């Protein structure tokens, strides 16, 4: 996510993070986290490998499942990202999985990113 930036025509700052432009959906995943249950059917998740480079250490290969709504994250990750959700996020007793939707990830005629 780019929180601060500019182009020749537009600039934006960290205050963009305070808008309500994200949603979470609790997901039911199968045993190997390759499918999610929605609309009374199991759907395949897209699995991508993100490579995170760390200076002086081997690359970290992180597998990320993606639903039609967005990437899947655990409740532990969400609890650490309270600024994205407008305040404190309670820690759940049992870890759950959520898909994370961000408004600007969906291009459309009203999307800010389409105007750049």
HELIX and SHEET records of a PDB file:
HELIX    1   1 UNK A   14  UNK A   18  5                                   5    
HELIX    2   2 UNK A   75  UNK A   79  1                                   5    
HELIX    3   3 UNK A   82  UNK A   85  5                                   4    
HELIX    4   4 UNK A  103  UNK A  105  5                                   3    
HELIX    5   5 UNK A  112  UNK A  115  5                                   4    
SHEET    1   A 2 UNK A   5  UNK A   6  0                                        
SHEET    2   A 2 UNK A  11  UNK A  12 -1                                        
SHEET    1   B 3 UNK A  22  UNK A  27  0                                        
SHEET    2   B 3 UNK A  97  UNK A 102 -1                                        
SHEET    3   B 3 UNK A  71  UNK A  74 -1                                        
SHEET    1   C 2 UNK A  35  UNK A  38  0                                        
SHEET    2   C 2 UNK A  41  UNK A  44 -1                                        
SHEET    1   D 2 UNK A  46  UNK A  52  0                                        
SHEET    2   D 2 UNK A  60  UNK A  66 -1                                        
END                                                                             
